[in-house]
Amino acid sequence: MDERELLDSWKEIAAFLNRSVMTCHRWEEELGLPIHRLDGTPKARVFAYTDELDCWKAEKMHEHEAEHQAAAEAKTAVQERSKRIMLHTAPHRAHAELIEEKHADHGIACPGGFWARAR
């Protein structure tokens, strides 16, 4: 059986991840960084296996990419919906502008404009 590479301090774990010790503490609390403790208490000595850290990092990168992709797709959907609304309402706006021009030609004022009142 292959021996797993062991990191047995916060400094070694941080160096392996190329981050500060404080960042690794935060990642453990907020993101579930796979840290082990000798007796299970918060003040106990820590250790981590490099293969678990690599796997965790790859998983987090995949989650981040998926979230980024979902946000991009949502933005595109909103933009497409906005385009459809603009295309659908364009004839109505054009008609309202013609009515305003017609009334203006006859000396009839449309305070706020017809389109503003029609909404």
Number of C-alpha atoms within 10 A of each C-alpha: 3 4 5 11 11 13 18 16 15 19 15 15 23 17 14 13 16 11 12 14 17 12 13 22 16 13 14 13 12 9 12 13 18 18 21 15 14 11 10 10 10 9 9 11 14 18 18 21 16 17 12 15 17 14 12 16 15 12 12 15 12 12 12 12 12 12 12 12 12 12 12 11 12 12 12 12 12 11 12 12 12 12 12 12 11 12 11 11 11 12 11 13 16 12 13 17 15 13 16 18 15 12 13 12 10 8 9 11 13 15 9 8 13 17 16 11 9 9 5
